[in-house]
Amino acid sequence: MILEKYSFGIGDRFCRQGEAQLAALIKAKQRGASITPVWNKSHREHIIIGTTPSDTRREADDAVAACGWDGSYFVDADHIGRNNVDEFIESSDFFTLDVADFISAGPDESSLREFIASQSKYIGSLSIPGIEQRFDISKEDIEQIAAKFLPAVQEAGRIYRHLESVKGAGNFVTEVSMDESDTPQTPVELFFILAAIAREGIRPQTIAPKFTGRFNKGVDYIGDVSQFASQFEQDIAVINFATKEFGPGSHFAKSGEMGAGLPADLKLSVHSGSDKFSIYRPMSTAMKKFDAGLHLKTAGTTWLEELTGLIIAGGEGLAIARQVYAKAILRFDELCAPYAAVIDIDREKLPAPQAVDRWDEKAFVSALRHNPSCKRYNHNLRQLLHVAYKIAAEMGGRYLDALEKYGDIIAPNVTENIYERHIKPIFMED
């Protein structure tokens, strides 16, 4: 099962916007950009909303049938581990193995010694094509990297082999997620992480490293754009080099056997990639420079476009949005706690619910819609509403009925957001 060069994770909290999301990729395809849709939804989101993985599969299949999509598509079990992977096996064909909790867990001494010995050829001066600087590698460097990342890779291996035993080799796409670690991985760390992945017999088609800067939910990138651009290019160069060093026929297996190796089409995955407008151009430039693929994950941006559509609709839609915000203020700590690492909200800059109740449709949309050039835009409000989907879920039929009632307003918002603000800057514009 092959994930094409360009793929796009279209998360959808309430499983109602599949056709609107797919419409954006159809529009891109009509204009020469072939991008594979991947519907992604995590265990946490299913629990909060009350959906199941089969609901996401149904949404994807129904959207594909309704829109006449004739390309490949996938359903991603997003950020899963051994404790919940079985819930997704039947419905998913893409698995994001989230093993960040195992980083720095401490490998056993035998595994550590074996890995260091297997990588001894890289001790000295290492040159990676596409990166100007050379890297001085010592045995101690390899030991420190292995001590930090080997337990996470071994956990990914356990999940991967379980999936293979149930679904069969080659019948699913694998992504290894290292993005929720404390610090960005250096090029050298990423190289040896990939070496460890190959030794585990994992064949990932994407890997999500930790990048420099902040990837907060639903808002723009925060950090040094030039530093990110350099790191993004270096990570592509490392992947290109590693797939040759540890690809098919390479000698890396723990037992000394020849293994399948890393696939040649391994590519970067960017998590929390929605609305990161300031880094889209550097990403596009690097992709063209190296002729590299990309998997971009978005999620809550579709939920925010639903909410924006409800506000535009006025009436009951506007009332729902106001209520979501008012309750989000009251339940701030509860809603924000699970996302503490990926949001930065200044509570002092959040408008009072009473003020929001006086806003008309235009004022509310101006504050919520991600348009940094608009003086009313409030990234604190946007982040809070991004994590407030639990409140909409608790409304049950009232919220879902509103999505149906105002679908003609919501759907164009969803399509335009994905196509104009995400796909075009990354995949289509020079």
C-alpha positions as CSV (number, residue, x, y, z in Angstrom):
1,M,0.0,0.0,0.0
2,I,1.7,3.2,-1.2
3,L,1.1,6.7,0.0
4,E,1.6,9.1,-2.9
5,K,4.2,11.9,-3.0
6,Y,1.9,14.6,-1.6
7,S,-0.7,13.8,1.0
8,F,-3.0,15.9,3.1
9,G,-4.4,15.0,6.5
10,I,-8.0,16.3,6.7
11,G,-9.1,15.9,10.2
12,D,-12.8,16.4,10.9
13,R,-14.1,16.4,14.4
14,F,-17.7,15.7,13.7
15,C,-17.4,13.6,10.5
16,R,-19.7,16.0,8.5
17,Q,-17.4,17.8,6.1
18,G,-15.9,15.0,4.1
19,E,-17.3,16.1,0.8
20,A,-16.4,19.8,1.4
21,Q,-12.8,18.7,2.3
22,L,-12.5,16.5,-0.7
23,A,-13.8,19.2,-3.0
24,A,-10.6,21.2,-2.2
25,L,-8.4,18.3,-3.3
26,I,-10.5,17.8,-6.4
27,K,-10.1,21.5,-7.2
28,A,-6.3,21.1,-6.8
29,K,-6.2,18.0,-9.0
30,Q,-8.1,19.8,-11.8
31,R,-5.4,22.4,-11.7
32,G,-2.5,19.9,-11.9
33,A,-1.7,19.1,-8.2
34,S,-2.3,15.5,-7.3
35,I,-2.7,15.2,-3.5
36,T,-3.9,12.2,-1.6
37,P,-6.6,12.8,1.1
38,V,-6.1,11.2,4.5
39,W,-8.9,11.5,7.0
40,N,-7.3,11.5,10.4
41,K,-8.9,11.4,13.9
42,S,-7.3,10.4,17.2
43,H,-8.5,8.2,20.0
44,R,-8.9,11.3,22.2
45,E,-11.1,13.1,19.7
46,H,-13.3,10.0,19.4
47,I,-13.7,9.8,23.1
48,I,-14.5,13.5,23.5
49,I,-17.1,13.6,20.7
50,G,-18.5,10.1,21.1
51,T,-17.7,8.8,17.7
52,T,-15.8,5.6,16.6
53,P,-13.2,4.9,14.0
54,S,-15.8,3.3,11.8
55,D,-17.5,6.8,11.7
56,T,-14.4,8.2,10.1
57,R,-14.2,5.4,7.6
58,R,-17.8,5.9,6.7
59,E,-17.3,9.6,6.2
60,A,-14.3,9.0,3.9
61,D,-16.0,6.3,1.9
62,D,-19.2,8.3,1.5
63,A,-17.3,11.4,0.4
64,V,-15.3,9.5,-2.1
65,A,-18.5,7.9,-3.6
66,A,-20.4,11.2,-3.6
67,C,-17.6,13.2,-5.3
68,G,-16.6,10.5,-7.7
69,W,-13.0,10.6,-6.4
70,D,-11.0,8.0,-8.4
71,G,-7.6,8.4,-6.6
72,S,-6.4,6.6,-3.5
73,Y,-7.4,7.8,-0.1
74,F,-6.7,6.7,3.5
75,V,-8.1,6.7,7.0
76,D,-5.5,7.5,9.6
77,A,-5.6,6.1,13.2
78,D,-4.0,9.3,14.5
79,H,-1.6,9.2,17.4
80,I,-2.3,5.7,18.5
81,G,-0.3,3.4,20.9
82,R,-0.5,-0.2,21.9
83,N,-3.3,0.5,24.4
84,N,-5.8,1.6,21.7
85,V,-4.5,0.4,18.3
86,D,-6.9,-2.5,18.2
87,E,-9.9,-0.1,18.1
88,F,-8.7,1.2,14.7
89,I,-7.4,-1.9,13.0
90,E,-10.6,-2.7,11.1
91,S,-11.4,0.8,10.0
92,S,-8.0,2.3,9.3
93,D,-5.3,1.7,6.7
94,F,-2.9,4.4,7.9
95,F,-1.4,4.3,11.4
96,T,0.4,7.2,13.1
97,L,2.5,5.5,15.8
98,D,2.8,8.0,18.6
99,V,5.8,6.9,20.8
100,A,6.9,10.2,22.2
101,D,6.1,9.0,25.8
102,F,8.9,6.5,25.4
103,I,11.6,9.0,24.5
104,S,14.3,8.9,27.1
105,A,12.7,5.8,28.8
106,G,16.0,4.1,28.9
107,P,16.9,1.1,26.7
108,D,18.2,-2.2,28.0
109,E,22.0,-2.4,28.0
110,S,22.1,-5.2,25.4
111,S,20.0,-3.2,22.9
112,L,22.1,-0.2,23.5
113,R,25.4,-2.0,22.9
114,E,24.1,-3.7,19.8
115,F,22.9,-0.4,18.3
116,I,26.2,1.4,19.0
117,A,28.1,-1.5,17.4
118,S,25.9,-1.5,14.3
119,Q,26.5,2.2,13.7
120,S,30.2,2.3,14.4
121,K,31.0,2.9,10.7
122,Y,29.6,6.4,11.2
123,I,32.1,7.4,13.9
124,G,34.3,10.2,12.6
125,S,33.3,12.9,10.1
126,L,29.9,12.4,8.5
127,S,28.9,14.2,5.3
128,I,25.3,14.2,4.3
129,P,24.5,15.3,0.7
130,G,22.5,18.5,0.7
131,I,23.9,19.8,4.0
132,E,27.0,22.0,3.8
133,Q,28.4,21.3,7.2
134,R,30.1,18.0,8.1
135,F,29.2,16.3,11.4
136,D,31.8,15.0,13.9
137,I,30.3,11.8,15.3
138,S,31.8,10.1,18.4
139,K,30.8,6.8,20.0
140,E,29.5,8.8,22.9
141,D,27.2,10.8,20.6
142,I,25.7,7.6,19.2
143,E,25.3,6.3,22.8
144,Q,23.5,9.4,23.9
145,I,21.1,9.4,20.9
146,A,20.4,5.7,21.3
147,A,19.7,6.1,25.0
148,K,17.2,8.8,24.3
149,F,15.4,7.5,21.2
150,L,15.9,3.8,21.0
151,P,13.1,2.9,23.5
152,A,10.6,5.0,21.4
153,V,11.7,3.2,18.2
154,Q,11.4,-0.2,19.9
155,E,7.9,0.7,21.0
156,A,7.0,1.7,17.5
157,G,8.4,-1.7,16.4
158,R,6.1,-3.6,18.8
159,I,3.0,-1.7,17.5
160,Y,4.1,-2.2,13.9
161,R,4.6,-5.9,14.2
162,H,1.2,-6.2,15.9
163,L,-0.3,-4.5,12.9
164,E,1.5,-6.7,10.5
165,S,0.3,-9.8,12.3
166,V,-3.3,-8.7,12.0
167,K,-3.5,-6.7,8.7
168,G,-0.6,-8.4,6.9
169,A,2.6,-6.9,5.6
170,G,2.2,-4.1,3.1
171,N,-1.5,-3.6,3.8
172,F,-1.3,-0.3,5.7
173,V,0.7,2.9,5.7
174,T,2.9,3.7,8.7
175,E,3.9,7.0,10.2
176,V,6.3,7.3,13.1
177,S,5.6,10.3,15.3
178,M,8.5,11.9,17.2
179,D,7.1,15.4,17.2
180,E,5.8,15.6,20.8
181,S,9.3,15.5,22.3
182,D,10.9,18.2,24.4
183,T,13.4,19.5,21.9
184,P,13.8,19.4,18.1
185,Q,15.8,16.6,16.8
186,T,19.1,17.5,15.2
187,P,20.0,16.2,11.7
188,V,22.4,13.7,13.4
189,E,19.7,12.5,15.8
190,L,17.2,12.1,13.0
191,F,19.7,10.1,11.0
192,F,20.3,7.6,13.9
193,I,16.5,7.5,14.6
194,L,16.0,6.3,11.0
195,A,18.8,3.8,11.5
196,A,17.0,2.4,14.5
197,I,13.7,2.3,12.7
198,A,15.3,0.3,9.9
199,R,16.8,-2.1,12.4
200,E,13.4,-2.6,14.0
201,G,12.0,-3.7,10.6
202,I,9.6,-0.8,10.4
203,R,8.8,0.5,6.9
204,P,7.4,4.0,7.6
205,Q,6.2,6.1,4.6
206,T,6.3,9.2,6.7
207,I,8.1,10.4,9.8
208,A,7.1,13.4,12.0
209,P,10.1,14.9,13.7
210,K,10.0,17.7,16.2
211,F,10.7,21.0,14.5
212,T,12.1,24.2,16.0
213,G,9.5,26.8,17.0
214,R,5.9,26.5,18.2
215,F,3.2,24.7,16.3
216,N,0.2,25.9,18.3
217,K,-3.2,24.7,17.3
218,G,-5.1,26.7,14.7
219,V,-2.7,29.7,14.5
220,D,0.4,30.6,12.7
221,Y,3.9,29.3,13.3
222,I,5.8,31.0,16.2
223,G,9.5,31.1,15.8
224,D,12.4,32.0,13.6
225,V,11.2,31.2,10.0
226,S,14.7,31.1,8.6
227,Q,15.8,28.7,11.2
228,F,12.8,26.4,10.5
229,A,13.5,26.6,6.8
230,S,17.1,25.5,7.3
231,Q,16.0,22.6,9.6
232,F,13.3,21.5,7.2
233,E,15.8,21.3,4.3
234,Q,18.3,19.5,6.5
235,D,15.6,16.9,7.5
236,I,14.8,16.3,3.9
237,A,18.5,15.8,3.1
238,V,18.8,13.4,6.1
239,I,15.9,11.3,4.9
240,N,17.3,11.1,1.4
241,F,20.6,10.0,2.7
242,A,19.2,7.5,5.2
243,T,16.9,5.8,2.7
244,K,20.1,5.0,0.7
245,E,22.1,4.0,3.7
246,F,19.3,1.9,5.3
247,G,17.2,1.1,2.3
248,P,16.5,-2.3,0.7
249,G,19.5,-4.6,0.8
250,S,21.3,-2.6,3.4
251,H,22.9,-4.5,6.3
252,F,21.2,-3.3,9.5
253,A,19.2,-6.0,11.2
254,K,20.0,-6.8,14.8
255,S,20.6,-10.4,13.9
256,G,22.8,-9.5,11.0
257,E,20.2,-10.5,8.5
258,M,19.4,-8.5,5.4
259,G,16.1,-6.7,5.9
260,A,13.6,-4.8,3.8
261,G,15.0,-1.4,4.8
262,L,13.6,2.1,4.7
263,P,11.4,2.7,1.6
264,A,12.8,5.1,-1.0
265,D,9.7,7.3,-0.9
266,L,9.9,8.0,2.9
267,K,8.9,11.6,3.5
268,L,8.4,14.2,6.2
269,S,5.2,14.7,8.0
270,V,4.3,18.1,9.6
271,H,1.9,17.8,12.5
272,S,-0.4,20.7,13.6
273,G,0.3,22.0,10.2
274,S,-2.9,23.9,9.7
275,D,-2.7,27.7,9.5
276,K,1.1,27.8,9.6
277,F,1.1,30.4,6.9
278,S,4.5,31.9,7.4
279,I,6.4,28.6,6.8
280,Y,4.4,27.4,3.8
281,R,6.6,29.2,1.3
282,P,9.9,27.9,2.8
283,M,8.4,24.4,2.8
284,S,7.4,24.7,-0.8
285,T,10.8,25.9,-1.8
286,A,12.6,23.0,0.0
287,M,10.2,20.5,-1.5
288,K,11.0,21.8,-5.0
289,K,14.7,21.9,-4.3
290,F,14.9,18.3,-3.3
291,D,11.9,17.0,-5.3
292,A,10.6,15.8,-2.0
293,G,7.2,14.7,-0.9
294,L,5.2,15.9,2.1
295,H,2.4,14.8,4.4
296,L,0.7,17.8,6.0
297,K,-1.6,17.1,8.9
298,T,-4.5,19.5,9.7
299,A,-7.3,18.8,12.1
300,G,-9.2,21.4,14.1
301,T,-9.1,24.0,11.3
302,T,-12.2,22.3,9.7
303,W,-14.1,22.5,13.1
304,L,-13.3,26.2,13.2
305,E,-14.6,26.7,9.7
306,E,-17.8,24.9,10.8
307,L,-18.1,27.4,13.6
308,T,-17.3,30.3,11.3
309,G,-20.0,29.2,9.0
310,L,-22.5,29.0,11.8
311,I,-21.6,32.5,12.8
312,I,-22.1,33.8,9.3
313,A,-25.5,32.1,9.1
314,G,-26.7,34.1,12.1
315,G,-29.8,33.1,14.0
316,E,-29.4,29.7,15.7
317,G,-25.9,29.3,14.2
318,L,-24.7,32.5,15.9
319,A,-26.4,31.6,19.1
320,I,-24.6,28.2,19.2
321,A,-21.2,29.9,18.6
322,R,-21.8,32.4,21.4
323,Q,-22.8,29.6,23.7
324,V,-19.7,27.5,22.9
325,Y,-17.5,30.5,23.6
326,A,-19.3,31.4,26.9
327,K,-19.0,27.8,28.2
328,A,-15.3,27.6,27.0
329,I,-14.5,30.6,29.2
330,L,-16.1,28.9,32.2
331,R,-14.3,25.6,31.5
332,F,-11.0,27.0,30.4
333,D,-8.7,24.8,32.4
334,E,-10.6,21.6,31.6
335,L,-10.5,22.3,27.8
336,C,-7.0,23.5,27.6
337,A,-5.2,20.9,29.8
338,P,-5.0,18.2,27.1
339,Y,-3.6,20.7,24.7
340,A,-1.3,22.6,27.1
341,A,1.8,21.8,25.0
342,V,0.3,23.2,21.7
343,I,-1.6,26.3,22.8
344,D,-0.5,29.7,24.2
345,I,-3.5,31.7,25.4
346,D,-3.3,35.0,27.2
347,R,-6.5,34.8,29.3
348,E,-6.4,38.6,29.8
349,K,-6.9,39.1,26.1
350,L,-10.0,37.0,25.8
351,P,-13.1,39.0,25.4
352,A,-15.8,38.6,28.0
353,P,-18.8,36.4,27.0
354,Q,-21.1,39.4,27.6
355,A,-19.1,41.4,25.0
356,V,-19.2,38.5,22.5
357,D,-23.0,38.3,23.0
358,R,-23.2,41.8,21.7
359,W,-21.1,41.1,18.6
360,D,-22.9,40.8,15.3
361,E,-21.9,38.1,12.7
362,K,-19.2,40.3,11.1
363,A,-17.5,41.2,14.4
364,F,-17.4,37.6,15.6
365,V,-16.1,36.3,12.3
366,S,-13.4,39.0,12.2
367,A,-12.2,38.0,15.7
368,L,-12.2,34.2,14.9
369,R,-11.0,33.9,11.3
370,H,-7.3,33.6,10.9
371,N,-6.5,36.8,9.1
372,P,-3.5,38.5,10.8
373,S,-4.0,41.7,8.8
374,C,-7.4,42.2,10.4
375,K,-7.2,44.4,13.5
376,R,-10.1,42.4,15.2
377,Y,-8.4,39.0,14.8
378,N,-7.8,37.5,18.2
379,H,-5.5,34.5,18.2
380,N,-6.3,33.8,21.8
381,L,-10.0,33.5,21.1
382,R,-9.2,31.3,18.1
383,Q,-7.1,28.9,20.1
384,L,-9.6,28.6,22.9
385,L,-12.4,27.8,20.4
386,H,-10.1,25.4,18.7
387,V,-10.1,23.2,21.8
388,A,-13.7,23.9,22.7
389,Y,-15.2,21.3,20.3
390,K,-16.1,19.2,23.4
391,I,-18.8,21.8,24.2
392,A,-20.3,21.5,20.7
393,A,-20.3,17.7,21.1
394,E,-22.3,18.0,24.3
395,M,-24.9,19.9,22.4
396,G,-25.6,16.7,20.5
397,G,-28.4,17.0,18.0
398,R,-28.7,20.7,18.3
399,Y,-25.2,21.2,17.0
400,L,-25.4,18.5,14.3
401,D,-28.8,19.7,13.1
402,A,-27.3,23.2,12.7
403,L,-24.5,21.7,10.6
404,E,-27.2,20.2,8.3
405,K,-29.3,23.3,8.3
406,Y,-26.5,25.7,7.4
407,G,-24.5,23.2,5.3
408,D,-24.6,25.5,2.2
409,I,-22.8,28.2,4.1
410,I,-20.4,26.0,6.0
411,A,-19.2,23.8,3.1
412,P,-17.7,26.6,1.0
413,N,-15.8,27.8,4.1
414,V,-14.3,24.4,4.6
415,T,-13.3,24.0,0.9
416,E,-11.9,27.5,0.6
417,N,-9.8,27.2,3.7
418,I,-8.2,24.0,2.6
419,Y,-7.6,25.0,-1.0
420,E,-6.8,28.7,-0.8
421,R,-5.0,28.9,2.5
422,H,-3.2,25.5,2.6
423,I,-2.9,23.7,-0.6
424,K,-2.1,26.5,-3.0
425,P,0.7,28.1,-1.0
426,I,2.4,24.7,-0.4
427,F,1.7,22.6,-3.4
428,M,0.8,24.9,-6.2
429,E,2.3,28.4,-6.0
430,D,5.8,29.1,-7.3
